[in-house]
Amino acid sequence: MNCEDAGCITVLNDIIIDEAKEQAIAMAAKAISHPARVRILRILARQQGCLNSDLVGELGLAQSTVSEHLRILREAGFVIAEPKPPRTCFTLNRVKLDEFGALLSYL
């Protein structure tokens, strides 16, 4: 096949798009790959407002462990952290969760 052919360009573009989607799925899946992080998302999904240190009590984990799980979820975009001194308010980023669901439909 001659790469000057328009079909070749389409195939290459599809491969690049597919690789980007695969990378996005893998990164998001890694962020929610721990049961405690899934539990955090479920807890936040049930909340009307925001949660702060209440997560430690609900999860039964050390503060440092919960903080690390929240850091990973924040970096992946699943959780939004809003400083409300002296605490931080955590909410679920439903837009990011919807985007992840849409990416999964790619499979």
JOFEN-V176746 format. One record per helix or strand of 2 or more residues. SS is the DSSP state (hx for helix, st for strand). FROM is the first residue (numbers start at 1). LEN is the number of residues. If there is no record, write none. Layout:
ss:SS from:FROM len:LEN
ss:SS from:FROM len:LEN
//
This chain:
ss:hx from:6 len:26
ss:hx from:35 len:12
ss:hx from:54 len:6
ss:hx from:63 len:14
ss:st from:79 len:6
ss:st from:87 len:6
ss:hx from:94 len:12
//
